[in-house]
């Protein structure tokens, strides 16, 4: 089994705190995700800063684009994003626009399946268009209502598409083994790291758990 990538969700609105957290966890993660509230508040300058500081890391900008796909995503790919997200509920025209922008910069697209009624159909059609990553995502509000991403993860992972599957939604050390075995290629971790007394130590622990589970 290929080693899953660990994606660190950077969700703070504070520019300096976001950069400081990235510095702490960098040795243990593969992808820096600039979360949706964070990118709305800080804009393209944060993308440029992290790209300059970490040329060896993948950089995902969680735009959750809903319309004007090519236009919106293009500026962030130009600033150094490797991956931008587009909502599956936006429709194939918008998804296709983000894919068009990504191709211009030899970058990738993640389709966020949050609140998509038929996740399998959306994933299949998005993959046909050229999207490289399908994001199985249980949002914060759904988590608060007790939902988890694992059933949806198994469904999407078992489609056999030529894509990577990302999973987000309350992932913590106790669920790493289940997440890896369910077929996740990218594991998104947020609060389990940034809410820990030592984010660096928490990231190191998750890195070790992922590596062991992938053997």
Kinemage of the C-alpha trace (Angstrom):
@kinemage 1
@onewidth
@group {chain A} dominant
@subgroup {mainchain}
@vectorlist {calphas} color= white
{ca unk a 1} P 0.000 0.000 0.000
{ca unk a 2} L 1.332 3.427 -0.947
{ca unk a 3} L 1.856 5.678 2.041
{ca unk a 4} L -1.120 8.038 2.397
{ca unk a 5} L -0.366 11.733 2.423
{ca unk a 6} L -1.125 13.830 5.485
{ca unk a 7} L -2.831 17.147 4.838
{ca unk a 8} L -2.671 19.779 7.565
{ca unk a 9} L -5.731 22.014 7.690
{ca unk a 10} L -4.658 25.562 8.498
{ca unk a 11} L -7.866 27.151 9.730
{ca unk a 12} L -6.801 30.192 11.757
{ca unk a 13} L -7.787 33.630 10.488
{ca unk a 14} L -4.520 35.067 11.772
{ca unk a 15} L -1.820 35.246 9.073
{ca unk a 16} L 1.133 34.972 11.461
{ca unk a 17} L -0.406 32.177 13.522
{ca unk a 18} L -1.054 30.220 10.341
{ca unk a 19} L 2.549 30.537 9.216
{ca unk a 20} L 3.830 29.666 12.708
{ca unk a 21} L 1.703 26.502 12.823
{ca unk a 22} L 2.951 25.473 9.395
{ca unk a 23} L 6.511 25.885 10.634
{ca unk a 24} L 5.842 23.602 13.612
{ca unk a 25} L 4.293 20.712 11.718
{ca unk a 26} L 6.179 20.892 8.419
{ca unk a 27} L 8.469 17.901 9.090
{ca unk a 28} L 5.494 15.562 9.452
{ca unk a 29} L 2.959 16.598 6.812
{ca unk a 30} L 2.843 16.442 3.026
{ca unk a 31} L 0.180 18.999 2.133
{ca unk a 32} L -0.623 22.377 3.618
{ca unk a 33} L -4.294 23.208 3.252
{ca unk a 34} L -5.269 26.848 3.520
{ca unk a 35} L -8.762 26.360 4.896
{ca unk a 36} L -11.789 28.183 3.560
{ca unk a 37} L -12.174 30.780 6.350
{ca unk a 38} L -8.408 31.308 6.322
{ca unk a 39} L -8.187 31.957 2.579
{ca unk a 40} L -11.236 34.219 2.635
{ca unk a 41} L -9.656 36.322 5.355
{ca unk a 42} L -6.041 36.365 4.198
{ca unk a 43} L -6.300 36.019 0.436
{ca unk a 44} L -3.695 35.269 -2.150
{ca unk a 45} L -0.792 36.717 -0.137
{ca unk a 46} L -0.881 33.761 2.241
{ca unk a 47} L -0.599 31.404 -0.722
{ca unk a 48} L 2.466 33.286 -1.913
{ca unk a 49} L 4.031 33.250 1.560
{ca unk a 50} L 3.623 29.514 2.083
{ca unk a 51} L 4.767 28.764 -1.464
{ca unk a 52} L 7.962 30.729 -0.854
{ca unk a 53} L 8.606 29.137 2.538
{ca unk a 54} L 7.782 25.567 1.513
{ca unk a 55} L 8.570 24.927 -2.149
{ca unk a 56} L 8.754 21.182 -1.409
{ca unk a 57} L 5.238 20.886 0.060
{ca unk a 58} L 1.999 20.510 -1.804
{ca unk a 59} L -0.237 23.515 -1.253
{ca unk a 60} L -4.006 23.127 -1.356
{ca unk a 61} L -6.298 26.146 -1.359
{ca unk a 62} L -9.746 25.199 -0.104
{ca unk a 63} L -11.734 27.633 -2.219
{ca unk a 64} L -14.896 25.502 -2.308
{ca unk a 65} L -15.675 27.215 -5.589
{ca unk a 66} L -19.383 27.338 -6.432
{ca unk a 67} L -19.364 29.413 -9.614
{ca unk a 68} L -16.967 31.090 -12.065
{ca unk a 69} L -14.597 28.157 -11.700
{ca unk a 70} L -11.851 29.082 -14.125
{ca unk a 71} L -11.829 32.750 -13.151
{ca unk a 72} L -11.768 32.181 -9.399
{ca unk a 73} L -9.239 29.364 -9.298
{ca unk a 74} L -6.849 30.850 -11.829
{ca unk a 75} L -5.484 33.533 -9.524
{ca unk a 76} L -4.658 30.998 -6.818
{ca unk a 77} L -2.957 28.577 -9.185
{ca unk a 78} L -0.938 31.529 -10.482
{ca unk a 79} L 0.111 32.341 -6.915
{ca unk a 80} L 1.475 28.839 -6.374
{ca unk a 81} L -1.388 26.542 -5.395
{ca unk a 82} L -0.876 22.913 -6.403
{ca unk a 83} L -4.517 22.003 -5.740
{ca unk a 84} L -7.734 24.017 -5.537
{ca unk a 85} L -11.091 22.698 -4.397
{ca unk a 86} L -14.418 23.031 -6.155
{ca unk a 87} L -17.763 21.955 -4.729
{ca unk a 88} L -19.329 18.907 -6.315
{ca unk a 89} L -22.735 20.572 -5.952
{ca unk a 90} L -21.534 23.415 -8.199
{ca unk a 91} L -22.168 21.307 -11.294
{ca unk a 92} L -19.992 19.965 -14.068
{ca unk a 93} L -19.619 23.296 -15.866
{ca unk a 94} L -17.992 24.925 -12.860
{ca unk a 95} L -15.895 21.858 -12.093
{ca unk a 96} L -14.742 21.881 -15.692
{ca unk a 97} L -13.743 25.523 -15.377
{ca unk a 98} L -11.483 24.813 -12.424
{ca unk a 99} L -9.969 21.878 -14.310
{ca unk a 100} L -9.255 24.195 -17.245
{ca unk a 101} L -7.478 26.651 -14.941
{ca unk a 102} L -5.479 23.851 -13.321
{ca unk a 103} L -4.266 22.536 -16.655
{ca unk a 104} L -2.812 25.946 -17.491
{ca unk a 105} L -0.524 25.651 -14.457
{ca unk a 106} L 0.033 21.871 -14.528
{ca unk a 107} L -1.864 21.726 -11.243
{ca unk a 108} L -4.643 19.554 -9.795
{ca unk a 109} L -8.300 19.800 -8.824
{ca unk a 110} L -10.084 18.341 -5.836
{ca unk a 111} L -13.850 17.946 -6.017
{ca unk a 112} L -15.362 18.361 -2.556
{ca unk a 113} L -18.292 15.971 -2.230
{ca unk a 114} L -19.740 17.694 0.839
{ca unk a 115} L -23.567 17.667 0.694
{ca unk a 116} L -23.604 15.958 -2.731
{ca unk a 117} L -26.638 13.633 -2.710
{ca unk a 118} L -25.149 11.057 -5.117
{ca unk a 119} L -21.446 11.078 -4.345
{ca unk a 120} L -20.631 8.122 -6.575
{ca unk a 121} L -22.168 9.695 -9.675
{ca unk a 122} L -20.522 13.047 -9.016
{ca unk a 123} L -17.142 11.400 -8.494
{ca unk a 124} L -17.418 9.379 -11.697
{ca unk a 125} L -18.446 12.352 -13.829
{ca unk a 126} L -15.811 14.621 -12.292
{ca unk a 127} L -13.129 12.032 -12.922
{ca unk a 128} L -14.198 11.831 -16.560
{ca unk a 129} L -13.653 15.591 -16.820
{ca unk a 130} L -10.133 15.209 -15.434
{ca unk a 131} L -10.374 15.941 -11.708
{ca unk a 132} L -7.571 14.129 -9.893
{ca unk a 133} L -8.820 14.089 -6.291
{ca unk a 134} L -12.222 13.347 -4.745
{ca unk a 135} L -12.750 14.863 -1.325
{ca unk a 136} L -14.973 12.973 1.091
{ca unk a 137} L -15.823 15.644 3.609
{ca unk a 138} L -17.969 15.707 6.722
{ca unk a 139} L -18.166 19.386 7.639
{ca unk a 140} L -17.997 20.889 11.104
{ca unk a 141} L -21.763 21.314 11.397
{ca unk a 142} L -22.368 17.706 10.372
{ca unk a 143} L -19.686 16.526 12.800
{ca unk a 144} L -21.458 18.396 15.580
{ca unk a 145} L -24.578 16.405 14.700
{ca unk a 146} L -22.622 13.156 15.101
{ca unk a 147} L -21.833 12.340 11.474
{ca unk a 148} L -18.551 10.794 10.308
{ca unk a 149} L -17.030 10.403 6.811
{ca unk a 150} L -16.293 6.690 6.897
{ca unk a 151} L -19.320 5.282 5.063
{ca unk a 152} L -18.906 7.811 2.259
{ca unk a 153} L -15.167 7.154 2.168
{ca unk a 154} L -15.702 3.436 1.607
{ca unk a 155} L -18.257 4.137 -1.139
{ca unk a 156} L -16.000 6.501 -3.089
{ca unk a 157} L -12.827 4.477 -2.559
{ca unk a 158} L -14.560 1.343 -3.856
{ca unk a 159} L -15.577 2.976 -7.144
{ca unk a 160} L -12.212 2.035 -8.621
{ca unk a 161} L -11.662 5.423 -10.240
{ca unk a 162} L -8.213 6.556 -11.337
{ca unk a 163} L -8.174 9.303 -8.710
{ca unk a 164} L -6.889 9.879 -5.208
{ca unk a 165} L -9.439 9.968 -2.404
{ca unk a 166} L -9.100 12.537 0.340
{ca unk a 167} L -11.001 12.319 3.624
{ca unk a 168} L -11.754 15.077 6.114
{ca unk a 169} L -14.013 15.259 9.104
{ca unk a 170} L -12.822 14.894 12.668
{ca unk a 171} L -9.899 12.597 11.903
{ca unk a 172} L -7.881 11.872 15.051
{ca unk a 173} L -5.288 9.344 16.208
{ca unk a 174} L -7.918 6.780 17.198
{ca unk a 175} L -9.420 6.743 13.687
{ca unk a 176} L -6.215 6.739 11.608
{ca unk a 177} L -6.095 2.960 11.172
{ca unk a 178} L -9.745 2.823 10.095
{ca unk a 179} L -9.193 5.728 7.703
{ca unk a 180} L -6.199 4.153 5.994
{ca unk a 181} L -7.812 0.741 5.699
{ca unk a 182} L -10.960 2.286 4.209
{ca unk a 183} L -8.893 3.460 1.257
{ca unk a 184} L -7.951 7.089 1.907
{ca unk a 185} L -4.988 8.356 -0.110
{ca unk a 186} L -4.973 11.756 1.591
{ca unk a 187} L -5.843 12.168 5.266
{ca unk a 188} L -6.848 15.643 6.365
{ca unk a 189} L -6.167 16.515 9.988
{ca unk a 190} L -7.037 19.780 11.662
{ca unk a 191} L -8.111 20.143 15.270
{ca unk a 192} L -6.338 16.940 16.359
{ca unk a 193} L -3.095 18.763 15.575
{ca unk a 194} L -3.705 22.485 16.036
{ca unk a 195} L -5.781 21.920 19.169
{ca unk a 196} L -3.105 19.794 20.846
{ca unk a 197} L -0.775 21.157 23.545
{ca unk a 198} L 2.110 20.498 21.150
{ca unk a 199} L 1.037 20.587 17.499
{ca unk a 200} L 4.430 19.299 16.421
{ca unk a 201} L 4.179 16.267 18.695
{ca unk a 202} L 0.599 15.600 17.592
{ca unk a 203} L 1.641 15.759 13.932
{ca unk a 204} L 4.547 13.414 14.592
{ca unk a 205} L 2.219 10.899 16.277
{ca unk a 206} L -0.227 10.969 13.373
{ca unk a 207} L 2.630 10.542 10.886
{ca unk a 208} L 3.764 7.439 12.730
{ca unk a 209} L 0.217 6.019 12.954
{ca unk a 210} L -0.366 6.550 9.236
{ca unk a 211} L 2.924 4.898 8.330
{ca unk a 212} L 2.202 1.871 10.531
{ca unk a 213} L -1.366 1.493 9.211
{ca unk a 214} L -0.153 1.614 5.605
{ca unk a 215} L 2.257 -1.309 5.984
